[in-house]
């Protein structure tokens, strides 16, 4: 073995000890491959309202003067109280907890009907739908959701996507609902991620992406971080000198 070959081996060892492996930057890499036919979506559930949510409710009709008494919240919206109710002008307290937005619209229309000669138009929107994404992503942050539906893929994309140092196999989702906190994990290395009950996020969910061990090694104390390389260089240098004698 000549000197050039030994130096090349040394370079390979040093580079491989600090690089992220190709498999670590892939998602959905589990075999078998993805199905080629359409699949039914069975894990999506519309969001339901819970205490401390804020609803924006607007009522309109062909007679604007008839709808005016029911539009007194302005831009602040109606906060759902601890009992699960909101208080609307004229109508008073209406229970909305554990209902979807479509169910709330139907409830409002029924209660408003006696005040109108025709069926009023009711729009209900959840104002405080947001999710938090932190950890090993490009741009951690809190993101508002306007349309009432967001997937894990969209949340990760909006947060700047994975980095080369993201753990894709155990993404943590923290969810609070009905005074309970639950924890779920999604493995983005598996196509089964699409069937997870946590794939579709709920209001106030927190998503945490863990870093790989390679990333952890890069942020250690510099003196500690360089020791493995010193050991490798020292050992290989001694080997080279022994062979060249």
C-alpha positions as CSV (number, residue, x, y, z in Angstrom):
1,X,0.0,0.0,0.0
2,X,1.6,3.3,-1.1
3,X,1.5,6.7,0.6
4,X,-1.1,8.1,-1.8
5,X,-3.5,5.3,-1.1
6,X,-3.2,5.7,2.6
7,X,-3.8,9.5,2.4
8,X,-6.9,8.8,0.3
9,X,-8.2,6.4,2.9
10,X,-7.6,9.0,5.6
11,X,-9.6,11.6,3.6
12,X,-12.5,9.2,3.2
13,X,-12.6,8.3,6.9
14,X,-12.6,12.0,7.9
15,X,-15.4,13.0,5.4
16,X,-17.6,10.0,6.3
17,X,-17.4,10.7,10.0
18,X,-19.1,14.1,9.6
19,X,-21.5,13.8,6.6
20,X,-25.2,13.2,6.8
21,X,-26.1,9.9,5.1
22,X,-28.3,9.8,2.0
23,X,-31.1,7.8,3.7
24,X,-31.4,10.4,6.5
25,X,-32.7,13.0,4.1
26,X,-35.4,10.9,2.4
27,X,-39.0,10.7,3.3
28,X,-41.5,7.9,2.6
29,X,-38.6,5.5,1.8
30,X,-40.2,2.4,3.2
31,X,-41.0,-0.4,0.8
32,X,-43.2,-1.5,-0.8
33,X,-43.7,1.5,-3.0
34,X,-46.8,3.7,-2.9
35,X,-50.1,2.3,-4.2
36,X,-50.9,3.1,-7.8
37,X,-54.6,3.4,-7.3
38,X,-56.6,6.0,-5.4
39,X,-57.2,5.4,-1.7
40,X,-60.1,6.5,0.4
41,X,-59.3,9.1,3.2
42,X,-60.5,7.6,6.4
43,X,-58.5,9.5,9.0
44,X,-59.7,13.0,8.4
45,X,-62.2,14.4,11.0
46,X,-63.5,18.0,10.8
47,X,-62.3,20.1,13.7
48,X,-64.7,20.5,16.6
49,X,-65.0,23.6,18.8
50,X,-63.8,23.6,22.4
51,X,-63.7,26.2,25.2
52,X,-61.4,29.2,24.6
53,X,-61.9,29.0,20.8
54,X,-62.8,32.2,19.1
55,X,-65.6,32.1,16.4
56,X,-66.3,34.8,13.8
57,X,-70.0,34.7,13.0
58,X,-71.6,36.8,10.3
59,X,-75.3,36.8,9.3
60,X,-76.6,38.3,6.1
61,X,-79.9,38.3,4.1
62,X,-81.7,40.1,1.3
63,X,-82.9,42.5,4.0
64,X,-79.7,44.0,5.6
65,X,-81.7,45.7,8.4
66,X,-83.0,42.3,9.5
67,X,-79.5,40.9,9.8
68,X,-78.0,43.9,11.6
69,X,-79.0,42.9,15.1
70,X,-77.1,39.6,14.9
71,X,-73.8,41.1,13.8
72,X,-72.6,42.8,16.9
73,X,-69.2,41.1,17.5
74,X,-67.1,43.1,15.2
75,X,-63.7,41.7,14.3
76,X,-63.1,40.4,17.9
77,X,-65.3,37.4,17.4
78,X,-67.0,35.3,20.1
79,X,-65.0,33.4,22.6
80,X,-66.3,30.1,23.7
81,X,-66.7,30.1,27.5
82,X,-65.8,27.3,29.9
83,X,-69.3,25.9,29.6
84,X,-69.0,25.6,25.8
85,X,-71.3,28.5,24.9
86,X,-71.1,31.8,23.0
87,X,-73.4,34.7,23.5
88,X,-74.9,36.1,20.3
89,X,-76.8,39.4,20.1
90,X,-80.6,38.9,20.4
91,X,-80.2,35.0,20.5
92,X,-78.3,34.9,23.8
93,X,-76.3,31.8,24.8
94,X,-75.8,29.0,22.3
95,X,-73.9,25.9,22.9
96,X,-71.2,25.3,20.3
97,X,-68.6,23.0,22.1
98,X,-68.1,19.6,20.5
99,X,-69.7,20.7,17.3
100,X,-68.2,21.2,13.9
101,X,-68.4,24.5,12.0
102,X,-71.1,23.1,9.7
103,X,-73.1,21.9,12.7
104,X,-72.9,25.3,14.3
105,X,-74.0,27.0,11.1
106,X,-77.1,24.7,10.9
107,X,-77.8,25.5,14.6
108,X,-77.6,29.2,14.0
109,X,-79.8,29.0,10.9
110,X,-82.5,27.2,12.8
111,X,-82.5,29.7,15.7
112,X,-82.4,32.7,13.3
113,X,-85.2,31.5,11.0
114,X,-88.1,33.0,13.1
115,X,-86.5,36.5,12.6
116,X,-86.4,36.3,8.8
117,X,-88.9,35.8,6.0
118,X,-86.3,33.8,4.1
119,X,-83.4,31.6,5.2
120,X,-80.5,33.8,6.3
121,X,-76.9,33.3,5.1
122,X,-74.7,32.3,8.1
123,X,-70.9,32.1,7.9
124,X,-68.9,30.7,10.8
125,X,-65.1,30.7,11.0
126,X,-62.6,29.6,13.6
127,X,-60.4,32.6,14.2
128,X,-57.7,31.1,16.5
129,X,-56.8,28.0,14.4
130,X,-53.0,27.9,14.6
131,X,-50.3,25.2,14.9
132,X,-46.8,25.5,16.2
133,X,-43.8,23.8,14.5
134,X,-40.4,23.8,16.2
135,X,-37.2,21.8,16.4
136,X,-35.1,20.8,13.4
137,X,-36.9,22.7,10.6
138,X,-35.9,25.6,8.4
139,X,-38.1,28.3,10.0
140,X,-39.8,27.3,13.3
141,X,-42.9,29.3,14.2
142,X,-46.6,29.6,14.8
143,X,-48.8,29.4,11.7
144,X,-52.4,30.5,11.3
145,X,-54.8,28.2,9.4
146,X,-57.5,30.0,7.5
147,X,-59.4,27.1,5.9
148,X,-59.9,24.9,8.9
149,X,-57.7,22.0,7.5
150,X,-54.0,21.5,7.6
151,X,-51.9,18.4,7.2
152,X,-48.5,17.5,8.7
153,X,-46.9,17.9,5.2
154,X,-48.3,21.5,4.9
155,X,-47.2,22.4,8.4
156,X,-43.6,21.2,7.8
157,X,-43.5,22.9,4.4
158,X,-44.7,26.2,5.9
159,X,-42.0,26.0,8.6
160,X,-39.2,25.8,6.0
161,X,-39.2,22.0,5.4
162,X,-36.9,19.5,7.0
163,X,-33.2,20.2,7.2
164,X,-30.5,17.6,6.5
165,X,-30.4,16.9,10.2
166,X,-34.1,16.3,10.8
167,X,-35.3,13.0,12.3
168,X,-38.1,12.0,10.0
169,X,-38.9,8.7,11.7
170,X,-40.4,10.1,15.0
171,X,-42.0,13.5,14.7
172,X,-43.9,14.4,17.9
173,X,-47.3,15.9,17.9
174,X,-48.7,17.4,21.2
175,X,-52.4,17.8,21.2
176,X,-54.8,19.3,23.9
177,X,-58.5,18.6,23.7
178,X,-61.2,18.4,26.4
179,X,-58.7,19.2,29.2
180,X,-56.5,16.3,28.1
181,X,-53.1,16.3,26.6
182,X,-52.1,13.5,24.2
183,X,-48.8,12.7,22.4
184,X,-48.5,11.1,19.0
185,X,-45.7,10.2,16.6
186,X,-45.5,10.1,12.9
187,X,-42.9,8.2,10.9
188,X,-42.2,10.1,7.7
189,X,-40.0,7.3,6.5
190,X,-43.2,5.2,6.1
191,X,-46.2,5.6,3.8
192,X,-48.3,4.7,6.9
193,X,-47.8,8.4,7.9
194,X,-50.8,9.3,5.7
195,X,-53.1,7.1,7.8
196,X,-52.1,8.4,11.2
197,X,-54.8,10.1,13.3
198,X,-52.2,12.9,13.7
199,X,-51.7,13.5,10.0
200,X,-54.4,16.1,10.0
201,X,-53.6,18.7,12.6
202,X,-56.1,20.2,15.1
203,X,-56.2,23.7,16.5
204,X,-53.2,24.5,18.8
205,X,-51.3,21.4,18.0
206,X,-47.5,21.5,18.6
207,X,-45.2,19.7,16.2
208,X,-41.7,18.9,17.2
209,X,-39.0,17.6,14.8
210,X,-36.0,16.1,16.6
211,X,-32.5,16.5,15.3
212,X,-30.3,13.6,14.3
213,X,-27.3,12.5,16.3
214,X,-25.1,14.0,13.6
215,X,-26.6,17.5,14.3
216,X,-26.2,17.0,18.1
217,X,-22.5,16.3,17.5
218,X,-22.1,19.5,15.6
219,X,-23.3,21.7,18.4
220,X,-21.2,20.2,21.2
221,X,-18.4,22.1,22.8
222,X,-15.7,22.7,20.2
223,X,-13.0,21.0,22.3
224,X,-15.1,17.9,22.8
225,X,-16.2,17.9,19.1
226,X,-12.7,17.8,17.8
227,X,-11.4,15.0,19.9
228,X,-12.8,12.2,17.7
229,X,-11.1,13.7,14.7
230,X,-7.8,14.0,16.6
231,X,-8.0,10.4,17.6
232,X,-8.7,9.3,14.0
233,X,-5.9,11.4,12.6
234,X,-3.4,10.2,15.2
235,X,-4.3,6.6,14.7
236,X,-4.1,6.7,11.0
237,X,-0.8,8.7,11.1
238,X,0.7,6.1,13.3
239,X,-0.5,3.4,10.9
240,X,1.0,5.2,7.9
241,X,4.3,5.7,9.6
242,X,4.5,2.0,10.6
243,X,3.8,0.9,7.0
244,X,6.3,3.3,5.4
245,X,9.2,2.3,7.7
